[in-house]
């Protein structure tokens, strides 16, 4: 009945929010996208591109229209974070607009978003789907992911705005803080990539 459908919707909505907030690799990628984009309108397009891309592959993989093995997908997701961290590091230089990511951040978000969608699908399969309400549970999980994602983007955007106003957007302190964050992101992504590639190569 309607109560059962509502309970399913709320359950998978919550699972979607929890997955993005507790899935540190996806969270770090969203954080990187937010750091990559300085203009609000461009950030909106970039996050929308990421959303559209991972929604497509999440649905396709969950419905078994297109599936990929989990370990290579997880390794590729870690690599996407490492590459994004590299772009952020390059972006601290004066010639940052010459790199593809800084000129077309939405294209990078769209491309890597397809990968992350397969990762979301793997997590959803592990959680289990309500077989009698497959479409509803898939929709609710995806909406939960988007809510969590928007929460992260909003909080990071507000934090960066406050730091810029408090210190001045180009102060040495602000640059140092951003530099440490980017290098930490890169180091973590490198460790994940190495760990996950070894899993793929393991006989």
Buried (B, 14 or more C-beta within 10 A) or exposed (E): EEEEBEEBBEBBBBBBBBBBBEBEBBBBBBBBBBBBBEEEEBBEBBBBBBBBBBBBBBBBBBBEEEBBEBBBBBBBBBBBBBBBBBBBBBBEEEEBEEBEBBEBBBEBBBBBBBBBBBBBBBBBBEBEBBEEBEEBBBBBBBBBBBBBBBBBBEEBBEEBEEBBEEBEEEEEEBEEEBEEBBEEBBEBBBEBBEEBBEEBEEE
